[in-house]
């Protein structure tokens, strides 16, 4: 049977990187911890079809490259570091035509001791991460998607859900006051950059966009008297597009983590439903899952 390789990529996953910056003049240290994945594409088919390892850049070499570059260049913002790593591989190896770099930046917050930020001590205040996906393609450019992941939020009121389809399958009651909790997954896709120099020219924009996206998400979540998860997430995305002109589209994925009232009327008529509800049963599954991609008017979102 005749066959051919339709698509192939390979690389190194789960490369753990920690870097510390020491400001000798102030004694203040800053730390960054990342998990990096690099996958390469190019003229590598013969390694699959003919056992030709001469076209294979060893994944161990890829790991070493990540560490060496982390020593030599800035690792923040991660959009820049990912672009540097990806560009390195397509420029270093002529038979490699695309590099895909994914970076998860783990959260370390500076400790405050006696009311003052500590110069070199940190704690992990949540499982939230800042992520980037960078695709560097020879002759095309650099595509970057930035994201927030694992940001868990909850509010105890100012969330509604009513007016939805009711038919023979419906048991859910309408509500004008419910608990709203979710694990925020928010991402934003940047306009294509024509090369590494174009990325370097807008370095401050990456941190600015991340800060704006996080602040907008939290502020809108807290202040919006939500008619639905759908409507609230659209308001978030719309504001991010306004705050970051270089961003083409914004995507949200929000699980609706349910908290159900516990009917305690069976125990001496104890009231714990409706306006009297105070005790709830948190649910792990099943849960709602709401997604949307919002782009600028007149554009089509690139999937």
N, C-alpha and C positions, 0 to 999 in steps of 0.2 A: 504494500500500500504506500503510495507516494504521499509525503507529508512535508511540511515546512513549519518553522517557528513563526507564529503570527505576531507575538509580542513577547518581550523579555526584559526584565530588569532585575538587578540583584544589588546587594550592598550589606551594610552593617547596621544593625538595629540595637537599640537600648545601650548606646554609649553614654555612660554617666560622666558628666563633666562638672567640676566645681572650680570656680576661680575667685580669688580674693584680690581686691585692689587695696593697697596700703598707702594712705596719704601720710608721708613722713612728716610733713609740716604741721599737721593737726593731730596725728595719731588716730584718725578715724579710718576704719576699714569698712569696705563694702563687699558683700559676697553675692555670687550668682551660682545657682545650681541648675543644671540642665540635663535633660535626656534627649539625645540626638539620634536621628536615623538618616542615613544617606543611601539612596538607591540610584544606580547608574543605568543608562541605556546607550546603545550605540551599535557598532559593528561587532557584536558578540555572539552571533548565532552559531558560529562554528564551535564554540565552547560547549554548546548543547548537542549539536548534531554530529560533530567529528571528534569530540574529546580534545579540542584544541585549546589548551590553557594559556597559549601565548597572548590571547586577547583579554585575559582576566587580570584586572587589578585586584590583588588579594584583599579580602575584606579586612584583614588585620592591618594592611597598609592604609586602608581607609580610616580605620580607628586611629592609627598613629597620626594621620594627617589632621584629623579633628583636634587632637590634643596639641599638635604643633601650632596650628593656626590659632587656637584659643590662647596660646602663650604670646603669639606675635601680633594679634589684632584685637580690637575691642569685641567683646561678646554681647554688648548691648548697643542699641536695641537688637533683639533677636532677629528682626527682619534684615538688618545689616549683616550680622554674622552668617545667617543662612545664605545670603546672596554671595558673600565672600567664599564660603565653602563650596557652593555649587559652581561658581565661576572658576574656582581653582581646578576642579576636575575636568571641565570641558576644555580649559586652556592647556592643562598639563598633558592630557592624553588625547591625541588627535582622533582616535577611533571612538571616543566617547562624545556623544552629541547631546545628551540631556542628563541633568542631575536633579534629583528630587530630594530636598532637605526638609525634614520635619523636626522642629525643636519644641520641647515642652520645658518651660521655665517654672521651676517649683518655687513656692512662695516662702520667703523668709522675711519676717518683719523685725525691725530693730526693737530691742528691749528698752523700756523706759524705767530707769531706776532713780528713786527719789526725785521724780519729776523731770529728769533729764535723759535725753537719748543716750544710750550706752554706746561707746565708740566701737566695740567689737563683739557684742553679744546679740543674739537673735533668737526668735522663736517662730514656730510654724503655727499661725493663727487660724488656718483653714486648709482644706485640700484644694482650694482654687489654684488654677494654673493659667499662665499666659502662654499661648501656643502660636506658632507660625508654621505655615507650609510655603516653601519656596521652590518653584520650578524654574530652573535655568535651562533654556533650550538654545542650542547653537543656531545663529541666524534668525532667531525669533525675538528673544529678550528674556526678561525676568518677570514671572507672575508670582504675586505674593498674596496670601490670605492670612490675616491675623485673627486671633480668637481669644475669647475668655471661656474657660471651662470649669465646671465644678463650683460655681458661685451659688451657694444655697441660701435662699431667702424665704421669709415667711411674714405675712401680716395677718392679724387676727380679725380684721374687719375691712370695710370698703372694697368688697368684691361681690359682684352679682352674677347671676346667670339665669335668664328667663327669656321667654319668647321663642324658644327653640322648637324644632319639629316635634309634634306629639302625634303618635299613632299607636297601633296595637302592640308595638314593641317597647313602649316607653313606660318606665316606672319612676324615673327621676323627677323629683319635685322642683318647681321653680323656686328660686331664692333671691332675695334682695340684700342678703348679708351672709357671707360665708368666709371661711378661712381660705387664704390663697398662699400656697407654698410651691416652690419649684427649684430645680437645679438649673441655673442659667447656662446655656450653651449659645454663645453669640459670636458670630464671625463676620468679618468685613473684607471684601475683595478689592484690592487696589488696582488702579489703572496700570496697564502693562508698562514696565520700564524697559528702555532699549538696551540697557547694560548696567554694569556695576557703578559707573560714574553717575548715572541718573539716580540710582538708589542713594548714593552718598550725598547727592545734592539736596536731599530732603530728609536727612537723618532725624531732625527734631520732630518731623510730622508723625513718625511712628509712635513715639511716646505720647505725643499730644492726642492722637486718635485713640490710643488705648485708654488714657485717662478719661477722655470725653465719653467713650463708649461705656466705660464702667460707671462713671458718675451719672450719665443719662439713664442707664439701666436701673440703678438704685433709686434715683430721685423719682423717676416715672413710676416704678413699682410702688414706692411708698405713698406717693401723692395722688395717683390716679384712682378715682372711684371706678374700678374696673367693671365694664359691662361684660367682658369676656377676656379670656387669655389672648384670644386672637386680636382683639382691638388694642389691648395694652401693648402687645409686642409690636404691632404696627406703629404705634406712637413712638416707641423706643427707636425703631429702625429709621423712621422718618427724621427724627432729630439727629441721629448720628450722621446721616447723609448731609444734613445741613451744616454740621460742625466740621466735617472732614471732606473738603472739596476733591481730594485725590482718590476718594473711595468711590467705586462704581456701584457696589451693591452690599446690602447687609442681610445676613441670615440669622434667624433665631430658631432654636429648638427648645421648647419648654415643656417638660412633663408636668402634668397637673397632679400634685401629690395630695391625695385626699385625706381629710380629717372628718370622720363621721360622728354625728351626735350619738350619744348612748342613751337610749330610753330607759330611765330608771323608775318609771311610774309603777312598775310591778312591786316596788319596795315602798310600801306605805304612802303611795301617791307622790313620791319624790319627783319634782319637776326638773327636767334637764333637757328639754327640747325647745326649739324656737328661741324666743327672747330669753328664756331661762337657761339655755345651754351654757354650761361652763366646763364640763368634762367631755372629752372627745376621745375617739379611738383612732390613732394614726394608722393609715393603711400603707402597706408596702407595694402591693399589686392586687389586681390590675390598676393601671393609672391611665389618665388621658395623656396624649402626646400631641402637641400642637407645633407646627412648623410653618415658617414662611420666609420667602426671600423678597426683599424690597429693593428696587432699583430706581434710578432717576427716570422721570417722565420721558417717554420717547425712546428709552433703551430697553433691550432685552437682557435679562440676567444671564450671564455665562455660567453654565453648570460645570 
